[in-house]
Amino acid sequence: MKTVGIIGGLGPETTTEFYLSVVFGCARITKEHRPSILIWNVPLPYEVEEAALVRGAQVERYLPFLVDAARRLEAGGADFLVMPCNTLHRFVNEIRSTVNIPVLSIVEAVLAFLQAREINDIGLIATAITLESGFYQESLTKSGIKFRTPDEFQQAKLAKMIYGLVSNRYANHQRQELIEVIDEFDRQGVRTILLACTDLQALVPHHPRMQIFDTMQILADATVAEICEIATDWHVIIGCK
């Protein structure tokens, strides 16, 4: 089994859920060994996080923290790296260029997942920074997958919701607010929702007419496959420098 290094703490609840999902996922495949997992909880200042998630500003200030985390995990013995955060995958190539081990891409994992299920029309829910960066839209377009995104008002609601999640100040009513955003896609005839914000896994709702896929779980399943060195029908070829 391989050792995974997790660039974590973005936010902490997501990292916790991701860790547990990987552990239990490996246990479903083999009970002979628990997986070897290293986590570096990135010591990110709250004001940097708030500026990025709420105001969509200064996201480049994340990069030195991510590079430092990647190097620490490589030095600690990780065989490959993952980062359970969609927004910061805009920097995946920069991270790959600073280490000598593979870095799993959540975008590549998601595309392989959708293509294996022949899903070609989705509603894309993500942070404003993720959408403004365009890396999901570009990859979806190249893969022939149609997508729709929330309007400006809905995106503002999502920003407050996501920041509440990462700062541990969210309320139960926010799940209903997320359902209302999803309902708008339903009215447009969309039947598949991609939650391309890993923090939203804490609020993943049930919807009677929608398939809702959580990118964190997709990445966790891809991580399990890599740890256990098995292939699935949508296994991702991990990129490295």
C-alpha positions in Angstrom: 0.0 0.0 0.0 1.1 3.5 -0.7 1.4 6.4 1.7 -0.8 9.4 0.9 0.1 12.9 2.0 -2.9 15.2 2.6 -2.5 19.0 2.3 -5.2 19.7 4.9 -7.0 22.2 7.0 -8.7 23.9 4.1 -11.0 23.6 6.1 -10.5 21.3 9.0 -14.0 19.7 8.9 -13.4 18.7 5.3 -10.0 17.2 6.1 -11.5 15.2 8.9 -14.3 13.8 6.7 -11.8 13.1 3.9 -9.5 11.3 6.2 -12.3 9.1 7.5 -13.6 8.4 4.0 -10.2 7.2 2.9 -9.7 5.0 6.0 -13.1 3.4 5.6 -12.7 3.1 1.8 -9.4 1.2 2.3 -11.1 -1.1 4.9 -13.7 -2.1 2.3 -10.9 -3.3 0.0 -8.6 -4.9 2.5 -8.6 -5.3 6.3 -5.1 -6.5 6.5 -3.6 -3.1 7.0 -4.8 0.4 7.8 -3.6 3.0 5.2 -0.5 5.0 5.9 -1.7 8.7 5.9 0.3 11.9 6.6 -1.6 15.2 7.1 -0.1 18.7 7.2 -2.7 21.0 8.6 -1.9 24.2 6.7 -1.4 27.1 9.2 -3.4 29.6 7.1 -4.3 33.0 8.7 -8.0 33.5 8.9 -7.8 36.9 7.2 -6.3 35.3 4.1 -9.0 32.7 4.0 -11.8 35.3 4.5 -10.4 37.5 1.8 -10.4 34.7 -0.7 -13.7 32.9 0.1 -15.9 36.0 0.9 -14.3 38.7 -1.3 -12.6 36.6 -3.9 -9.4 38.5 -3.4 -5.7 37.7 -2.9 -6.0 34.0 -3.4 -2.4 33.9 -4.6 -1.4 34.4 -1.0 -2.3 30.7 -0.5 0.4 29.4 -2.7 3.5 29.6 -0.4 1.6 27.7 2.3 0.6 25.0 -0.2 4.1 24.6 -1.6 5.5 24.4 2.0 2.9 21.7 2.9 3.7 19.7 -0.2 7.5 19.7 0.5 6.9 18.8 4.2 4.7 15.8 3.2 7.2 14.6 0.5 10.1 14.8 3.1 7.9 12.9 5.6 7.6 9.9 3.2 4.4 10.4 1.2 4.3 8.5 -2.1 1.7 10.9 -3.5 -0.2 14.0 -2.5 -3.8 15.0 -2.5 -5.5 18.3 -1.6 -9.2 18.0 -0.6 -10.0 21.6 -1.7 -11.5 22.5 -5.1 -10.6 26.2 -5.0 -6.9 25.7 -4.5 -6.6 23.2 -7.4 -6.0 26.3 -9.5 -2.4 25.8 -8.1 -2.1 22.1 -8.8 0.5 22.6 -11.5 2.6 24.9 -9.3 2.5 22.3 -6.5 3.4 19.5 -8.9 6.4 21.5 -10.1 7.9 21.8 -6.6 7.9 18.1 -5.6 9.1 14.8 -7.1 6.1 12.7 -6.2 2.7 12.6 -8.0 -0.1 15.0 -7.1 -3.7 13.8 -7.6 -6.0 16.3 -9.3 -9.6 16.5 -8.1 -10.6 17.9 -11.5 -9.1 15.0 -13.3 -10.8 12.6 -10.9 -14.2 14.3 -11.4 -13.9 14.3 -15.2 -13.1 10.6 -15.2 -16.0 9.9 -12.9 -18.5 11.9 -15.0 -17.2 10.4 -18.3 -17.5 6.8 -17.0 -21.1 7.5 -16.2 -21.8 9.2 -19.5 -23.0 12.4 -17.7 -22.8 15.3 -20.1 -24.9 18.0 -18.5 -24.4 19.3 -15.0 -25.1 22.2 -12.6 -21.7 23.4 -11.2 -21.7 24.7 -7.7 -18.4 26.1 -6.5 -16.8 29.1 -4.8 -16.6 32.4 -6.8 -12.8 32.0 -7.0 -13.1 28.5 -8.5 -15.6 29.7 -11.1 -13.6 32.9 -11.9 -10.5 30.9 -12.3 -12.3 28.8 -15.0 -10.3 25.6 -14.6 -13.4 23.5 -14.1 -15.3 25.1 -17.0 -12.3 24.7 -19.3 -11.9 21.0 -18.5 -15.6 20.3 -18.7 -15.8 22.0 -22.1 -12.8 20.1 -23.4 -14.5 16.9 -22.3 -17.8 17.8 -24.0 -19.7 18.2 -20.8 -22.3 21.0 -20.6 -22.6 23.0 -17.4 -24.6 25.8 -15.8 -23.5 27.9 -12.8 -25.5 29.9 -10.1 -26.5 33.5 -10.8 -24.8 36.4 -8.9 -27.3 36.4 -6.1 -27.1 32.7 -5.5 -23.3 32.9 -5.6 -23.3 35.5 -2.9 -25.4 33.3 -0.7 -23.0 30.4 -1.4 -20.0 32.5 -0.4 -21.4 33.3 3.1 -22.4 29.6 3.5 -18.9 28.3 2.6 -17.1 30.8 4.8 -19.4 29.8 7.7 -18.4 26.2 7.1 -14.7 26.8 7.0 -14.8 29.0 10.1 -17.2 26.6 12.0 -20.0 29.2 12.2 -22.7 27.7 10.1 -26.4 26.9 10.9 -28.7 24.1 10.0 -30.8 26.4 7.9 -28.0 26.7 5.4 -28.7 23.2 4.1 -32.1 24.5 3.1 -30.5 27.5 1.4 -28.3 25.1 -0.6 -31.4 23.1 -1.6 -32.9 26.4 -2.9 -29.9 27.0 -5.1 -30.2 23.4 -6.4 -33.9 24.0 -7.0 -33.1 26.7 -9.5 -31.1 24.2 -11.5 -34.0 21.9 -11.3 -36.3 24.5 -12.8 -33.8 24.8 -15.7 -34.0 21.1 -16.4 -30.7 20.1 -15.0 -30.7 16.6 -13.3 -27.1 16.3 -12.1 -25.4 18.6 -9.6 -21.7 18.7 -9.0 -20.7 20.1 -5.6 -17.3 21.4 -6.6 -16.6 22.9 -3.2 -15.3 20.2 -0.8 -16.5 22.2 2.2 -20.1 21.7 1.1 -19.9 18.0 1.9 -21.1 19.0 5.4 -24.4 20.1 3.8 -24.9 17.5 1.1 -28.7 17.4 0.8 -31.1 14.9 -0.6 -33.1 16.0 -3.6 -36.0 14.0 -5.0 -35.2 14.7 -8.7 -31.4 15.3 -8.7 -28.3 13.3 -8.7 -25.9 15.2 -6.4 -22.2 14.3 -6.5 -19.7 15.4 -3.9 -16.3 16.1 -5.3 -14.7 15.3 -2.0 -16.0 11.8 -2.1 -14.9 11.3 -5.7 -11.4 12.4 -4.7 -11.4 10.1 -1.6 -12.4 7.2 -3.8 -9.6 8.0 -6.3 -7.2 8.3 -3.3 -8.2 4.9 -2.0 -7.6 3.3 -5.4 -4.1 4.8 -5.5 -3.3 3.8 -1.9 -4.4 0.2 -2.6 -2.9 0.2 -6.1 -6.0 -1.0 -7.8 -7.8 0.3 -10.9 -11.5 1.2 -11.1 -13.6 1.8 -14.1 -12.8 5.6 -13.7 -9.3 5.4 -12.3 -7.2 8.5 -12.8 -3.7 8.7 -14.2 -1.9 10.8 -11.6 0.1 13.7 -13.0 3.5 14.8 -11.7 6.3 17.0 -12.9 
